[in-house]
């Protein structure tokens, strides 16, 4: 019985890896592929200061992390049509959150 419980918890944790943070639960979501890697982009375009959260899907080796950070910004801009505000991106190569500057 305990083994089943721990298996249930492990599956729940793995499933949660692609879930946006609570402030992005009602956000528009779009999948973007860049250089063969998939990203989920959660955008809050309904706010006065639009925000975006990008989640990398799948495993990445350490040498890939710098390129992934650049690709996450590209994924955010591609999915929203807005520019990521320089210096606003926080996070790592797994999850990045940033503010957007959108054309009016």
C-alpha angles and dihedrals in degrees: 000000000000090000090056091050093053091047089052091051092048092051090048092052092049092048090051092059092086095044120111122236115273093261088061099046092107094040127120110258128207132175117228128185119205123175090347094305122114126226131184112218118201112192130190099200093157093076130090087241105035117218135194137200120200122196122194114223119217137009124315129192119230096255090057097058099089093051090045092056090056091046091052090058089047091050091051092050094044093050097046106030087230133110121250107238109244112252094015098097115104130174135051139276090291101051128010128181123193145162121248135220109208130191113252 
